[in-house]
Amino acid sequence: MLEDQPYQCPCCDFYSLPSRGGFEVCPVCYWEDDGQDMDRLDEESGPNHITLRAARMNFERIGASDASAVSLVASPGERAGLRREQRATYH
Ligand SMILES: [Zn+2]
């Protein structure tokens, strides 16, 4: 089971990242953290090849930041111990 990390993933909102902007891949949603956050939702992320807004919508819909990562992400059981503070994407 995954354990809380100090930083919140900009895509799935779980506390899953050991650092910010360190190009860590989130185990929960497979977003690669290039430092982008909610203030740049509509900017295309280089390593992820989509916008953060699209990745967040993917996570809500299919449980992964991108369709190609669906089989790679942590299962609900694996992520059950992780803290999540969900942020609103639409504002
Ligand atoms: Zn994530």
PDB file of the backbone (N, CA, C, O) and the ligand in Angstrom, with CONECT records:
HET     ZN  A 101       1
ATOM      1  N   MET A   1       0.845  -1.205   0.000  1.00  0.00           N
ATOM      2  CA  MET A   1       0.000   0.000   0.000  1.00  0.00           C
ATOM      3  C   MET A   1       0.878   1.252   0.000  1.00  0.00           C
ATOM      4  O   MET A   1       1.936   1.287   0.629  1.00  0.00           O
ATOM      5  N   LEU A   2       0.426   2.255  -0.704  1.00  0.00           N
ATOM      6  CA  LEU A   2       1.180   3.507  -0.794  1.00  0.00           C
ATOM      7  C   LEU A   2       1.055   4.307   0.504  1.00  0.00           C
ATOM      8  O   LEU A   2       0.076   4.181   1.241  1.00  0.00           O
ATOM      9  N   GLU A   3       2.060   5.123   0.761  1.00  0.00           N
ATOM     10  CA  GLU A   3       2.046   5.958   1.963  1.00  0.00           C
ATOM     11  C   GLU A   3       2.034   7.431   1.568  1.00  0.00           C
ATOM     12  O   GLU A   3       2.543   7.812   0.514  1.00  0.00           O
ATOM     13  N   ASP A   4       1.448   8.244   2.429  1.00  0.00           N
ATOM     14  CA  ASP A   4       1.419   9.692   2.193  1.00  0.00           C
ATOM     15  C   ASP A   4       2.803  10.249   1.915  1.00  0.00           C
ATOM     16  O   ASP A   4       3.785   9.864   2.550  1.00  0.00           O
ATOM     17  N   GLN A   5       2.863  11.155   0.961  1.00  0.00           N
ATOM     18  CA  GLN A   5       4.083  11.901   0.674  1.00  0.00           C
ATOM     19  C   GLN A   5       3.806  13.369   1.003  1.00  0.00           C
ATOM     20  O   GLN A   5       2.651  13.753   1.185  1.00  0.00           O
ATOM     21  N   PRO A   6       4.848  14.184   1.080  1.00  0.00           N
ATOM     22  CA  PRO A   6       4.625  15.578   1.509  1.00  0.00           C
ATOM     23  C   PRO A   6       3.885  16.443   0.493  1.00  0.00           C
ATOM     24  O   PRO A   6       3.321  17.472   0.865  1.00  0.00           O
ATOM     25  N   TYR A   7       3.872  16.053  -0.777  1.00  0.00           N
ATOM     26  CA  TYR A   7       3.329  16.947  -1.800  1.00  0.00           C
ATOM     27  C   TYR A   7       2.140  16.345  -2.529  1.00  0.00           C
ATOM     28  O   TYR A   7       2.066  15.142  -2.782  1.00  0.00           O
ATOM     29  N   GLN A   8       1.213  17.238  -2.854  1.00  0.00           N
ATOM     30  CA  GLN A   8      -0.023  16.841  -3.519  1.00  0.00           C
ATOM     31  C   GLN A   8       0.200  16.803  -5.036  1.00  0.00           C
ATOM     32  O   GLN A   8       0.773  17.730  -5.608  1.00  0.00           O
ATOM     33  N   CYS A   9      -0.245  15.755  -5.662  1.00  0.00           N
ATOM     34  CA  CYS A   9      -0.143  15.646  -7.118  1.00  0.00           C
ATOM     35  C   CYS A   9      -1.061  16.679  -7.770  1.00  0.00           C
ATOM     36  O   CYS A   9      -2.225  16.791  -7.383  1.00  0.00           O
ATOM     37  N   PRO A  10      -0.562  17.437  -8.754  1.00  0.00           N
ATOM     38  CA  PRO A  10      -1.404  18.441  -9.407  1.00  0.00           C
ATOM     39  C   PRO A  10      -2.523  17.826 -10.241  1.00  0.00           C
ATOM     40  O   PRO A  10      -3.471  18.519 -10.610  1.00  0.00           O
ATOM     41  N   CYS A  11      -2.425  16.551 -10.537  1.00  0.00           N
ATOM     42  CA  CYS A  11      -3.440  15.914 -11.375  1.00  0.00           C
ATOM     43  C   CYS A  11      -4.523  15.216 -10.560  1.00  0.00           C
ATOM     44  O   CYS A  11      -5.707  15.505 -10.731  1.00  0.00           O
ATOM     45  N   CYS A  12      -4.129  14.297  -9.671  1.00  0.00           N
ATOM     46  CA  CYS A  12      -5.137  13.478  -8.976  1.00  0.00           C
ATOM     47  C   CYS A  12      -5.466  13.986  -7.582  1.00  0.00           C
ATOM     48  O   CYS A  12      -6.424  13.516  -6.969  1.00  0.00           O
ATOM     49  N   ASP A  13      -4.679  14.953  -7.057  1.00  0.00           N
ATOM     50  CA  ASP A  13      -4.910  15.555  -5.743  1.00  0.00           C
ATOM     51  C   ASP A  13      -4.588  14.631  -4.564  1.00  0.00           C
ATOM     52  O   ASP A  13      -4.860  14.985  -3.417  1.00  0.00           O
ATOM     53  N   PHE A  14      -4.019  13.469  -4.826  1.00  0.00           N
ATOM     54  CA  PHE A  14      -3.530  12.640  -3.721  1.00  0.00           C
ATOM     55  C   PHE A  14      -2.167  13.170  -3.266  1.00  0.00           C
ATOM     56  O   PHE A  14      -1.424  13.765  -4.046  1.00  0.00           O
ATOM     57  N   TYR A  15      -1.856  12.939  -1.981  1.00  0.00           N
ATOM     58  CA  TYR A  15      -0.527  13.287  -1.476  1.00  0.00           C
ATOM     59  C   TYR A  15       0.411  12.137  -1.822  1.00  0.00           C
ATOM     60  O   TYR A  15       0.641  11.231  -1.021  1.00  0.00           O
ATOM     61  N   SER A  16       0.939  12.202  -3.027  1.00  0.00           N
ATOM     62  CA  SER A  16       1.662  11.069  -3.609  1.00  0.00           C
ATOM     63  C   SER A  16       3.072  11.408  -4.066  1.00  0.00           C
ATOM     64  O   SER A  16       3.784  10.537  -4.566  1.00  0.00           O
ATOM     65  N   LEU A  17       3.488  12.665  -3.902  1.00  0.00           N
ATOM     66  CA  LEU A  17       4.779  13.074  -4.457  1.00  0.00           C
ATOM     67  C   LEU A  17       5.803  13.419  -3.373  1.00  0.00           C
ATOM     68  O   LEU A  17       5.491  14.147  -2.431  1.00  0.00           O
ATOM     69  N   PRO A  18       7.031  12.891  -3.506  1.00  0.00           N
ATOM     70  CA  PRO A  18       8.099  13.196  -2.555  1.00  0.00           C
ATOM     71  C   PRO A  18       8.709  14.577  -2.773  1.00  0.00           C
ATOM     72  O   PRO A  18       9.389  15.102  -1.891  1.00  0.00           O
ATOM     73  N   SER A  19       8.470  15.168  -3.945  1.00  0.00           N
ATOM     74  CA  SER A  19       8.982  16.507  -4.235  1.00  0.00           C
ATOM     75  C   SER A  19       8.033  17.137  -5.239  1.00  0.00           C
ATOM     76  O   SER A  19       7.121  16.474  -5.734  1.00  0.00           O
ATOM     77  N   ARG A  20       8.242  18.423  -5.545  1.00  0.00           N
ATOM     78  CA  ARG A  20       7.465  19.079  -6.582  1.00  0.00           C
ATOM     79  C   ARG A  20       8.397  19.528  -7.684  1.00  0.00           C
ATOM     80  O   ARG A  20       9.485  20.039  -7.420  1.00  0.00           O
ATOM     81  N   GLY A  21       7.965  19.337  -8.927  1.00  0.00           N
ATOM     82  CA  GLY A  21       8.745  19.781 -10.073  1.00  0.00           C
ATOM     83  C   GLY A  21       9.975  18.917 -10.322  1.00  0.00           C
ATOM     84  O   GLY A  21      10.893  19.336 -11.028  1.00  0.00           O
ATOM     85  N   GLY A  22      10.003  17.717  -9.751  1.00  0.00           N
ATOM     86  CA  GLY A  22      11.173  16.852  -9.875  1.00  0.00           C
ATOM     87  C   GLY A  22      11.006  15.767 -10.918  1.00  0.00           C
ATOM     88  O   GLY A  22      11.795  14.824 -10.974  1.00  0.00           O
ATOM     89  N   PHE A  23       9.977  15.899 -11.745  1.00  0.00           N
ATOM     90  CA  PHE A  23       9.693  14.923 -12.804  1.00  0.00           C
ATOM     91  C   PHE A  23       9.468  13.522 -12.243  1.00  0.00           C
ATOM     92  O   PHE A  23       9.786  12.518 -12.880  1.00  0.00           O
ATOM     93  N   GLU A  24       8.907  13.481 -11.025  1.00  0.00           N
ATOM     94  CA  GLU A  24       8.484  12.200 -10.458  1.00  0.00           C
ATOM     95  C   GLU A  24       7.179  11.798 -11.142  1.00  0.00           C
ATOM     96  O   GLU A  24       6.353  12.652 -11.463  1.00  0.00           O
ATOM     97  N   VAL A  25       7.000  10.518 -11.361  1.00  0.00           N
ATOM     98  CA  VAL A  25       5.735  10.035 -11.906  1.00  0.00           C
ATOM     99  C   VAL A  25       4.834   9.630 -10.748  1.00  0.00           C
ATOM    100  O   VAL A  25       5.206   8.806  -9.913  1.00  0.00           O
ATOM    101  N   CYS A  26       3.656  10.215 -10.709  1.00  0.00           N
ATOM    102  CA  CYS A  26       2.709   9.917  -9.638  1.00  0.00           C
ATOM    103  C   CYS A  26       2.245   8.458  -9.766  1.00  0.00           C
ATOM    104  O   CYS A  26       1.794   8.041 -10.833  1.00  0.00           O
ATOM    105  N   PRO A  27       2.357   7.684  -8.677  1.00  0.00           N
ATOM    106  CA  PRO A  27       1.934   6.283  -8.758  1.00  0.00           C
ATOM    107  C   PRO A  27       0.414   6.118  -8.850  1.00  0.00           C
ATOM    108  O   PRO A  27      -0.082   5.065  -9.251  1.00  0.00           O
ATOM    109  N   VAL A  28      -0.315   7.168  -8.474  1.00  0.00           N
ATOM    110  CA  VAL A  28      -1.780   7.073  -8.461  1.00  0.00           C
ATOM    111  C   VAL A  28      -2.368   7.336  -9.850  1.00  0.00           C
ATOM    112  O   VAL A  28      -3.285   6.634 -10.275  1.00  0.00           O
ATOM    113  N   CYS A  29      -1.845   8.343 -10.558  1.00  0.00           N
ATOM    114  CA  CYS A  29      -2.470   8.715 -11.838  1.00  0.00           C
ATOM    115  C   CYS A  29      -1.501   8.702 -13.019  1.00  0.00           C
ATOM    116  O   CYS A  29      -1.917   8.831 -14.171  1.00  0.00           O
ATOM    117  N   TYR A  30      -0.204   8.546 -12.726  1.00  0.00           N
ATOM    118  CA  TYR A  30       0.846   8.525 -13.750  1.00  0.00           C
ATOM    119  C   TYR A  30       1.096   9.856 -14.443  1.00  0.00           C
ATOM    120  O   TYR A  30       1.655   9.892 -15.539  1.00  0.00           O
ATOM    121  N   TRP A  31       0.691  10.940 -13.816  1.00  0.00           N
ATOM    122  CA  TRP A  31       1.101  12.264 -14.283  1.00  0.00           C
ATOM    123  C   TRP A  31       2.562  12.458 -13.917  1.00  0.00           C
ATOM    124  O   TRP A  31       2.967  12.147 -12.797  1.00  0.00           O
ATOM    125  N   GLU A  32       3.365  12.973 -14.855  1.00  0.00           N
ATOM    126  CA  GLU A  32       4.757  13.282 -14.558  1.00  0.00           C
ATOM    127  C   GLU A  32       4.838  14.722 -14.092  1.00  0.00           C
ATOM    128  O   GLU A  32       4.446  15.633 -14.821  1.00  0.00           O
ATOM    129  N   ASP A  33       5.337  14.935 -12.900  1.00  0.00           N
ATOM    130  CA  ASP A  33       5.299  16.246 -12.267  1.00  0.00           C
ATOM    131  C   ASP A  33       6.411  17.153 -12.770  1.00  0.00           C
ATOM    132  O   ASP A  33       7.543  17.105 -12.289  1.00  0.00           O
ATOM    133  N   ASP A  34       6.068  17.973 -13.739  1.00  0.00           N
ATOM    134  CA  ASP A  34       7.032  18.926 -14.290  1.00  0.00           C
ATOM    135  C   ASP A  34       6.912  20.291 -13.622  1.00  0.00           C
ATOM    136  O   ASP A  34       7.493  21.269 -14.092  1.00  0.00           O
ATOM    137  N   GLY A  35       6.168  20.358 -12.540  1.00  0.00           N
ATOM    138  CA  GLY A  35       6.047  21.604 -11.794  1.00  0.00           C
ATOM    139  C   GLY A  35       4.780  22.377 -12.085  1.00  0.00           C
ATOM    140  O   GLY A  35       4.430  23.304 -11.355  1.00  0.00           O
ATOM    141  N   GLN A  36       4.096  22.002 -13.140  1.00  0.00           N
ATOM    142  CA  GLN A  36       2.839  22.663 -13.492  1.00  0.00           C
ATOM    143  C   GLN A  36       1.809  22.423 -12.401  1.00  0.00           C
ATOM    144  O   GLN A  36       1.785  21.360 -11.782  1.00  0.00           O
ATOM    145  N   ASP A  37       0.961  23.411 -12.169  1.00  0.00           N
ATOM    146  CA  ASP A  37      -0.086  23.231 -11.157  1.00  0.00           C
ATOM    147  C   ASP A  37      -1.367  23.908 -11.601  1.00  0.00           C
ATOM    148  O   ASP A  37      -1.499  24.306 -12.758  1.00  0.00           O
ATOM    149  N   MET A  38      -2.311  24.040 -10.681  1.00  0.00           N
ATOM    150  CA  MET A  38      -3.661  24.483 -11.015  1.00  0.00           C
ATOM    151  C   MET A  38      -3.709  25.873 -11.656  1.00  0.00           C
ATOM    152  O   MET A  38      -4.691  26.216 -12.314  1.00  0.00           O
ATOM    153  N   ASP A  39      -2.662  26.669 -11.469  1.00  0.00           N
ATOM    154  CA  ASP A  39      -2.663  28.001 -12.056  1.00  0.00           C
ATOM    155  C   ASP A  39      -2.353  27.965 -13.552  1.00  0.00           C
ATOM    156  O   ASP A  39      -2.449  28.989 -14.229  1.00  0.00           O
ATOM    157  N   ARG A  40      -1.985  26.805 -14.066  1.00  0.00           N
ATOM    158  CA  ARG A  40      -1.694  26.684 -15.503  1.00  0.00           C
ATOM    159  C   ARG A  40      -2.413  25.465 -16.085  1.00  0.00           C
ATOM    160  O   ARG A  40      -1.807  24.631 -16.757  1.00  0.00           O
ATOM    161  N   LEU A  41      -3.695  25.381 -15.816  1.00  0.00           N
ATOM    162  CA  LEU A  41      -4.503  24.218 -16.204  1.00  0.00           C
ATOM    163  C   LEU A  41      -4.529  23.971 -17.709  1.00  0.00           C
ATOM    164  O   LEU A  41      -4.585  22.825 -18.156  1.00  0.00           O
ATOM    165  N   ASP A  42      -4.490  25.049 -18.486  1.00  0.00           N
ATOM    166  CA  ASP A  42      -4.697  24.903 -19.925  1.00  0.00           C
ATOM    167  C   ASP A  42      -3.417  24.969 -20.739  1.00  0.00           C
ATOM    168  O   ASP A  42      -3.453  25.089 -21.964  1.00  0.00           O
ATOM    169  N   GLU A  43      -2.295  24.891 -20.055  1.00  0.00           N
ATOM    170  CA  GLU A  43      -1.006  24.877 -20.729  1.00  0.00           C
ATOM    171  C   GLU A  43      -0.619  23.423 -20.979  1.00  0.00           C
ATOM    172  O   GLU A  43      -0.714  22.596 -20.071  1.00  0.00           O
ATOM    173  N   GLU A  44      -0.187  23.101 -22.185  1.00  0.00           N
ATOM    174  CA  GLU A  44       0.197  21.723 -22.457  1.00  0.00           C
ATOM    175  C   GLU A  44       1.492  21.381 -21.725  1.00  0.00           C
ATOM    176  O   GLU A  44       2.488  22.099 -21.820  1.00  0.00           O
ATOM    177  N   SER A  45       1.455  20.276 -21.001  1.00  0.00           N
ATOM    178  CA  SER A  45       2.630  19.815 -20.258  1.00  0.00           C
ATOM    179  C   SER A  45       3.563  19.053 -21.188  1.00  0.00           C
ATOM    180  O   SER A  45       3.131  18.130 -21.878  1.00  0.00           O
ATOM    181  N   GLY A  46       4.844  19.435 -21.214  1.00  0.00           N
ATOM    182  CA  GLY A  46       5.826  18.796 -22.093  1.00  0.00           C
ATOM    183  C   GLY A  46       5.895  17.288 -21.915  1.00  0.00           C
ATOM    184  O   GLY A  46       5.629  16.545 -22.860  1.00  0.00           O
ATOM    185  N   PRO A  47       6.251  16.818 -20.707  1.00  0.00           N
ATOM    186  CA  PRO A  47       6.410  15.372 -20.529  1.00  0.00           C
ATOM    187  C   PRO A  47       5.099  14.588 -20.600  1.00  0.00           C
ATOM    188  O   PRO A  47       5.108  13.392 -20.892  1.00  0.00           O
ATOM    189  N   ASN A  48       3.978  15.254 -20.336  1.00  0.00           N
ATOM    190  CA  ASN A  48       2.704  14.520 -20.340  1.00  0.00           C
ATOM    191  C   ASN A  48       1.942  14.639 -21.659  1.00  0.00           C
ATOM    192  O   ASN A  48       1.019  13.869 -21.923  1.00  0.00           O
ATOM    193  N   HIS A  49       2.336  15.605 -22.477  1.00  0.00           N
ATOM    194  CA  HIS A  49       1.766  15.796 -23.813  1.00  0.00           C
ATOM    195  C   HIS A  49       0.282  16.179 -23.815  1.00  0.00           C
ATOM    196  O   HIS A  49      -0.356  16.161 -24.867  1.00  0.00           O
ATOM    197  N   ILE A  50      -0.265  16.517 -22.667  1.00  0.00           N
ATOM    198  CA  ILE A  50      -1.643  17.018 -22.608  1.00  0.00           C
ATOM    199  C   ILE A  50      -1.696  18.142 -21.577  1.00  0.00           C
ATOM    200  O   ILE A  50      -0.738  18.362 -20.836  1.00  0.00           O
ATOM    201  N   THR A  51      -2.813  18.844 -21.536  1.00  0.00           N
ATOM    202  CA  THR A  51      -2.945  19.882 -20.525  1.00  0.00           C
ATOM    203  C   THR A  51      -3.289  19.243 -19.183  1.00  0.00           C
ATOM    204  O   THR A  51      -3.797  18.123 -19.119  1.00  0.00           O
ATOM    205  N   LEU A  52      -3.002  19.978 -18.119  1.00  0.00           N
ATOM    206  CA  LEU A  52      -3.343  19.483 -16.785  1.00  0.00           C
ATOM    207  C   LEU A  52      -4.856  19.343 -16.633  1.00  0.00           C
ATOM    208  O   LEU A  52      -5.336  18.422 -15.973  1.00  0.00           O
ATOM    209  N   ARG A  53      -5.599  20.254 -17.244  1.00  0.00           N
ATOM    210  CA  ARG A  53      -7.056  20.152 -17.163  1.00  0.00           C
ATOM    211  C   ARG A  53      -7.558  18.838 -17.797  1.00  0.00           C
ATOM    212  O   ARG A  53      -8.417  18.154 -17.240  1.00  0.00           O
ATOM    213  N   ALA A  54      -7.008  18.510 -18.958  1.00  0.00           N
ATOM    214  CA  ALA A  54      -7.413  17.269 -19.625  1.00  0.00           C
ATOM    215  C   ALA A  54      -7.018  16.057 -18.789  1.00  0.00           C
ATOM    216  O   ALA A  54      -7.771  15.087 -18.698  1.00  0.00           O
ATOM    217  N   ALA A  55      -5.834  16.114 -18.178  1.00  0.00           N
ATOM    218  CA  ALA A  55      -5.375  14.990 -17.351  1.00  0.00           C
ATOM    219  C   ALA A  55      -6.264  14.826 -16.120  1.00  0.00           C
ATOM    220  O   ALA A  55      -6.578  13.703 -15.724  1.00  0.00           O
ATOM    221  N   ARG A  56      -6.667  15.939 -15.517  1.00  0.00           N
ATOM    222  CA  ARG A  56      -7.550  15.866 -14.337  1.00  0.00           C
ATOM    223  C   ARG A  56      -8.919  15.300 -14.732  1.00  0.00           C
ATOM    224  O   ARG A  56      -9.518  14.525 -13.986  1.00  0.00           O
ATOM    225  N   MET A  57      -9.396  15.690 -15.894  1.00  0.00           N
ATOM    226  CA  MET A  57     -10.676  15.143 -16.362  1.00  0.00           C
ATOM    227  C   MET A  57     -10.532  13.646 -16.639  1.00  0.00           C
ATOM    228  O   MET A  57     -11.434  12.866 -16.334  1.00  0.00           O
ATOM    229  N   ASN A  58      -9.403  13.250 -17.213  1.00  0.00           N
ATOM    230  CA  ASN A  58      -9.160  11.827 -17.438  1.00  0.00           C
ATOM    231  C   ASN A  58      -9.174  11.066 -16.119  1.00  0.00           C
ATOM    232  O   ASN A  58      -9.769   9.993 -16.017  1.00  0.00           O
ATOM    233  N   PHE A  59      -8.511  11.631 -15.108  1.00  0.00           N
ATOM    234  CA  PHE A  59      -8.444  10.928 -13.829  1.00  0.00           C
ATOM    235  C   PHE A  59      -9.838  10.727 -13.233  1.00  0.00           C
ATOM    236  O   PHE A  59     -10.146   9.659 -12.704  1.00  0.00           O
ATOM    237  N   GLU A  60     -10.665  11.748 -13.320  1.00  0.00           N
ATOM    238  CA  GLU A  60     -12.023  11.618 -12.786  1.00  0.00           C
ATOM    239  C   GLU A  60     -12.833  10.586 -13.565  1.00  0.00           C
ATOM    240  O   GLU A  60     -13.689   9.899 -13.006  1.00  0.00           O
ATOM    241  N   ARG A  61     -12.557  10.490 -14.835  1.00  0.00           N
ATOM    242  CA  ARG A  61     -13.344   9.630 -15.710  1.00  0.00           C
ATOM    243  C   ARG A  61     -12.829   8.182 -15.729  1.00  0.00           C
ATOM    244  O   ARG A  61     -13.614   7.238 -15.636  1.00  0.00           O
ATOM    245  N   ILE A  62     -11.495   8.016 -15.853  1.00  0.00           N
ATOM    246  CA  ILE A  62     -10.946   6.665 -16.049  1.00  0.00           C
ATOM    247  C   ILE A  62      -9.933   6.254 -14.984  1.00  0.00           C
ATOM    248  O   ILE A  62      -9.412   5.140 -15.028  1.00  0.00           O
ATOM    249  N   GLY A  63      -9.645   7.151 -14.016  1.00  0.00           N
ATOM    250  CA  GLY A  63      -8.744   6.789 -12.921  1.00  0.00           C
ATOM    251  C   GLY A  63      -7.274   6.834 -13.276  1.00  0.00           C
ATOM    252  O   GLY A  63      -6.446   6.264 -12.567  1.00  0.00           O
ATOM    253  N   ALA A  64      -6.941   7.505 -14.365  1.00  0.00           N
ATOM    254  CA  ALA A  64      -5.551   7.688 -14.769  1.00  0.00           C
ATOM    255  C   ALA A  64      -5.453   9.010 -15.526  1.00  0.00           C
ATOM    256  O   ALA A  64      -6.444   9.501 -16.067  1.00  0.00           O
ATOM    257  N   SER A  65      -4.236   9.588 -15.557  1.00  0.00           N
ATOM    258  CA  SER A  65      -4.072  10.878 -16.218  1.00  0.00           C
ATOM    259  C   SER A  65      -4.223  10.772 -17.728  1.00  0.00           C
ATOM    260  O   SER A  65      -4.515  11.754 -18.410  1.00  0.00           O
ATOM    261  N   ASP A  66      -4.018   9.567 -18.234  1.00  0.00           N
ATOM    262  CA  ASP A  66      -4.106   9.349 -19.675  1.00  0.00           C
ATOM    263  C   ASP A  66      -4.552   7.905 -19.920  1.00  0.00           C
ATOM    264  O   ASP A  66      -4.272   7.018 -19.114  1.00  0.00           O
ATOM    265  N   ALA A  67      -5.238   7.680 -21.021  1.00  0.00           N
ATOM    266  CA  ALA A  67      -5.766   6.346 -21.311  1.00  0.00           C
ATOM    267  C   ALA A  67      -4.666   5.290 -21.379  1.00  0.00           C
ATOM    268  O   ALA A  67      -4.898   4.126 -21.052  1.00  0.00           O
ATOM    269  N   SER A  68      -3.462   5.699 -21.808  1.00  0.00           N
ATOM    270  CA  SER A  68      -2.371   4.735 -21.946  1.00  0.00           C
ATOM    271  C   SER A  68      -1.838   4.259 -20.599  1.00  0.00           C
ATOM    272  O   SER A  68      -1.093   3.281 -20.537  1.00  0.00           O
ATOM    273  N   ALA A  69      -2.218   4.952 -19.508  1.00  0.00           N
ATOM    274  CA  ALA A  69      -1.686   4.610 -18.176  1.00  0.00           C
ATOM    275  C   ALA A  69      -2.682   3.834 -17.318  1.00  0.00           C
ATOM    276  O   ALA A  69      -2.389   3.510 -16.167  1.00  0.00           O
ATOM    277  N   VAL A  70      -3.831   3.541 -17.862  1.00  0.00           N
ATOM    278  CA  VAL A  70      -4.887   2.905 -17.058  1.00  0.00           C
ATOM    279  C   VAL A  70      -4.406   1.602 -16.403  1.00  0.00           C
ATOM    280  O   VAL A  70      -4.750   1.315 -15.257  1.00  0.00           O
ATOM    281  N   SER A  71      -3.613   0.823 -17.136  1.00  0.00           N
ATOM    282  CA  SER A  71      -3.170  -0.467 -16.597  1.00  0.00           C
ATOM    283  C   SER A  71      -1.987  -0.326 -15.651  1.00  0.00           C
ATOM    284  O   SER A  71      -1.578  -1.305 -15.027  1.00  0.00           O
ATOM    285  N   LEU A  72      -1.432   0.876 -15.534  1.00  0.00           N
ATOM    286  CA  LEU A  72      -0.214   1.085 -14.746  1.00  0.00           C
ATOM    287  C   LEU A  72      -0.476   1.705 -13.379  1.00  0.00           C
ATOM    288  O   LEU A  72       0.342   1.573 -12.468  1.00  0.00           O
ATOM    289  N   VAL A  73      -1.594   2.367 -13.235  1.00  0.00           N
ATOM    290  CA  VAL A  73      -1.835   3.157 -12.015  1.00  0.00           C
ATOM    291  C   VAL A  73      -2.151   2.257 -10.821  1.00  0.00           C
ATOM    292  O   VAL A  73      -2.517   1.091 -10.970  1.00  0.00           O
ATOM    293  N   ALA A  74      -1.996   2.848  -9.624  1.00  0.00           N
ATOM    294  CA  ALA A  74      -2.275   2.128  -8.387  1.00  0.00           C
ATOM    295  C   ALA A  74      -3.747   1.756  -8.317  1.00  0.00           C
ATOM    296  O   ALA A  74      -4.615   2.518  -8.741  1.00  0.00           O
ATOM    297  N   SER A  75      -4.012   0.583  -7.780  1.00  0.00           N
ATOM    298  CA  SER A  75      -5.400   0.141  -7.616  1.00  0.00           C
ATOM    299  C   SER A  75      -6.039   0.918  -6.463  1.00  0.00           C
ATOM    300  O   SER A  75      -5.326   1.508  -5.652  1.00  0.00           O
ATOM    301  N   PRO A  76      -7.364   0.926  -6.380  1.00  0.00           N
ATOM    302  CA  PRO A  76      -8.018   1.590  -5.241  1.00  0.00           C
ATOM    303  C   PRO A  76      -7.510   1.056  -3.903  1.00  0.00           C
ATOM    304  O   PRO A  76      -7.390   1.820  -2.945  1.00  0.00           O
ATOM    305  N   GLY A  77      -7.212  -0.228  -3.821  1.00  0.00           N
ATOM    306  CA  GLY A  77      -6.678  -0.799  -2.582  1.00  0.00           C
ATOM    307  C   GLY A  77      -5.300  -0.260  -2.260  1.00  0.00           C
ATOM    308  O   GLY A  77      -4.999   0.047  -1.107  1.00  0.00           O
ATOM    309  N   GLU A  78      -4.467  -0.144  -3.275  1.00  0.00           N
ATOM    310  CA  GLU A  78      -3.100   0.349  -3.064  1.00  0.00           C
ATOM    311  C   GLU A  78      -3.084   1.805  -2.621  1.00  0.00           C
ATOM    312  O   GLU A  78      -2.208   2.217  -1.859  1.00  0.00           O
ATOM    313  N   ARG A  79      -4.046   2.581  -3.094  1.00  0.00           N
ATOM    314  CA  ARG A  79      -4.023   4.003  -2.765  1.00  0.00           C
ATOM    315  C   ARG A  79      -4.929   4.337  -1.580  1.00  0.00           C
ATOM    316  O   ARG A  79      -5.103   5.506  -1.232  1.00  0.00           O
ATOM    317  N   ALA A  80      -5.505   3.301  -0.961  1.00  0.00           N
ATOM    318  CA  ALA A  80      -6.485   3.527   0.110  1.00  0.00           C
ATOM    319  C   ALA A  80      -5.898   4.291   1.293  1.00  0.00           C
ATOM    320  O   ALA A  80      -6.623   5.000   1.991  1.00  0.00           O
ATOM    321  N   GLY A  81      -4.588   4.154   1.526  1.00  0.00           N
ATOM    322  CA  GLY A  81      -3.989   4.820   2.681  1.00  0.00           C
ATOM    323  C   GLY A  81      -3.527   6.226   2.407  1.00  0.00           C
ATOM    324  O   GLY A  81      -3.041   6.909   3.309  1.00  0.00           O
ATOM    325  N   LEU A  82      -3.671   6.675   1.168  1.00  0.00           N
ATOM    326  CA  LEU A  82      -3.175   8.009   0.806  1.00  0.00           C
ATOM    327  C   LEU A  82      -4.221   9.080   1.085  1.00  0.00           C
ATOM    328  O   LEU A  82      -5.412   8.903   0.832  1.00  0.00           O
ATOM    329  N   ARG A  83      -3.735  10.190   1.611  1.00  0.00           N
ATOM    330  CA  ARG A  83      -4.615  11.329   1.849  1.00  0.00           C
ATOM    331  C   ARG A  83      -4.921  12.030   0.524  1.00  0.00           C
ATOM    332  O   ARG A  83      -4.052  12.151  -0.340  1.00  0.00           O
ATOM    333  N   ARG A  84      -6.170  12.490   0.375  1.00  0.00           N
ATOM    334  CA  ARG A  84      -6.522  13.233  -0.828  1.00  0.00           C
ATOM    335  C   ARG A  84      -7.368  14.428  -0.426  1.00  0.00           C
ATOM    336  O   ARG A  84      -8.343  14.297   0.314  1.00  0.00           O
ATOM    337  N   GLU A  85      -6.986  15.579  -0.915  1.00  0.00           N
ATOM    338  CA  GLU A  85      -7.800  16.784  -0.746  1.00  0.00           C
ATOM    339  C   GLU A  85      -8.188  17.228  -2.143  1.00  0.00           C
ATOM    340  O   GLU A  85      -7.409  17.873  -2.845  1.00  0.00           O
ATOM    341  N   GLN A  86      -9.381  16.881  -2.529  1.00  0.00           N
ATOM    342  CA  GLN A  86      -9.807  17.150  -3.902  1.00  0.00           C
ATOM    343  C   GLN A  86     -10.027  18.643  -4.122  1.00  0.00           C
ATOM    344  O   GLN A  86     -10.677  19.318  -3.324  1.00  0.00           O
ATOM    345  N   ARG A  87      -9.476  19.134  -5.210  1.00  0.00           N
ATOM    346  CA  ARG A  87      -9.631  20.547  -5.572  1.00  0.00           C
ATOM    347  C   ARG A  87     -10.534  20.646  -6.787  1.00  0.00           C
ATOM    348  O   ARG A  87     -10.541  19.764  -7.646  1.00  0.00           O
ATOM    349  N   ALA A  88     -11.290  21.720  -6.849  1.00  0.00           N
ATOM    350  CA  ALA A  88     -12.216  21.893  -7.962  1.00  0.00           C
ATOM    351  C   ALA A  88     -11.443  22.319  -9.207  1.00  0.00           C
ATOM    352  O   ALA A  88     -10.651  23.260  -9.161  1.00  0.00           O
ATOM    353  N   THR A  89     -11.672  21.634 -10.298  1.00  0.00           N
ATOM    354  CA  THR A  89     -11.028  21.977 -11.556  1.00  0.00           C
ATOM    355  C   THR A  89     -11.781  23.087 -12.268  1.00  0.00           C
ATOM    356  O   THR A  89     -11.179  23.888 -12.982  1.00  0.00           O
ATOM    357  N   TYR A  90     -13.068  23.141 -12.083  1.00  0.00           N
ATOM    358  CA  TYR A  90     -13.888  24.071 -12.838  1.00  0.00           C
ATOM    359  C   TYR A  90     -14.174  25.310 -12.005  1.00  0.00           C
ATOM    360  O   TYR A  90     -14.816  25.224 -10.958  1.00  0.00           O
ATOM    361  N   HIS A  91     -13.707  26.445 -12.461  1.00  0.00           N
ATOM    362  CA  HIS A  91     -13.965  27.691 -11.738  1.00  0.00           C
ATOM    363  C   HIS A  91     -13.848  28.849 -12.684  1.00  0.00           C
ATOM    364  O   HIS A  91     -14.029  29.997 -12.280  1.00  0.00           O
TER     365      HIS A  91
HETATM  366 ZN    ZN A 101      -1.423  11.901  -9.385  1.00  0.00          ZN2+
END
